[in-house]
Amino acid sequence: MRLFLKSKIKNILLINFFFMLCVEVCLASDSLNGKALLCSSPSYFGVIFKNGKTINYQIIGYEIKISRPYFYHLKGASKIEMRHATGRYKLLNRETLEWGESRCSLSSREEIETTLGEIIKRAKSKNKF
């Protein structure tokens, strides 16, 4: 009985090890990790790819709001299904960077934060109320 339990535990640990190894390799091979998009339609927002998920940056009032991470899904070689700033999942065309009605360009987290910050600053200077 004791030998059977040791063998069973050993098998479970081995399976867990290979599963975790596969997860790490899959995440490491994610070519989108660390990339970012700056999008507009009709307002500006940003998207950052991190660890198999996207994080949306958008302006709400005079603040930059950061969403919780959402999973994205690769659809063939030229499309990515991911959660849009509108809250709905839409397909991003990897060739044209069109995402629903939005037009996007390659960016960085710093550029997204700077651009959104400048938009807020301009709005504050123009708004009377």
N, C-alpha and C positions, 0 to 999 in steps of 0.2 A: 504494500500500500504506500509506504513512504517513498519507495523508488518510483512508483507511478506518479505521485504528486510532484516530485522533483523534476521528472521528465516533462510533465504537463506545464509546470511553471517555466521551465527552460524554453519550451516551445512558445509559450505566450510572450516571454521576454524577447525571443528572437524575432517573432512576428512584429512586435512593437518597434524593435530596433529598425527593421527594414522599412516599415511604414514611415517612421520619422525620417529616415534617410531619404526616402522618396519625396516626402513633403519638402524637405530642405532643398533637394536638387531641383524640384519643380519651381519653387520660389526663386531660387538662384538663377534659373534659366528664363525668368520672366523679363523679356526685353523692355517692358514698359516701366519697370520699377525705377522711380526717381525722375521720370519725365513729367512735364507739366504742359497744360494748354491754357491760353488766355482766349476767352470767347466773348462774342457780343451778339445780342439779339433780344430785345432792343437795348438792354443794359449789359454792362460788362460783368463777367464772372470768371473764376478760374477753377481748374481741376488739376489735382496732383495725383499721380499713380504711386501707390506705396503698398508693398507686400500683398499684391493681388487684389487690392481695393482702390477705390477712388475717394478723394476728399474734395468736396466742393467749397469754394470760397465765393461769397457773394455779399453785396451791400444790402443791408437792411437798416433803413434810417441813416444815421451817421456812423454806423459800425460795420466792420467786416465780420460776417458770421461764417464760422467754419462748421461744416456738417460732420456728422459721424461718418466713419468709413463705410462704403458700400461696395459689395462685390461687383466686378464686371465680368463679362463673358466674351471670349473671342469667337467671332462668327466667320469662319473661313479665314482667308488670308488678308482680307481687305476691310473687314468690319469689326467693330467692338460694340457690344451692347452694354450700356451703362446708364446710371441714373443721372438725368439731366437736372439742372438747377430748378426746373419746373416741378420736379418730384416724380416725373414719369421716366421710365426706361426708354431710351431711344438709341438708334444705331449711329455710331460715328464712322464716317467714311475715312479710312486711314490714308487714302490717296489725296483727297481734296480737303480734309479736315472740316467737312460740313457735318453738323450734328443737329438733326432736325432742321429748325429754321436758323440755327446759330452758325456763325462762321468763326473758326478757331485758328490760332497760330501757335507754333511751338513756343514755349516760355520757360520760366523757372518760378519757384516759390517766391523768390525775392522780387522778381518783376511783377508777379501778380499782386503781391502786397503793396508795392510802390504804385502801380497803376490804379488799383482800387482806392488807395489812400489819397491820390491826387484827385480822383473823381469826387471823393467826399469833401476834400478841401475846397474845390471849385464850387460845389453845391452850397457849402456853408457860406462862402463869400457872396453868392448870388441871392440866396434865399433871404427874404425879409421876415419870414415867420418860421 
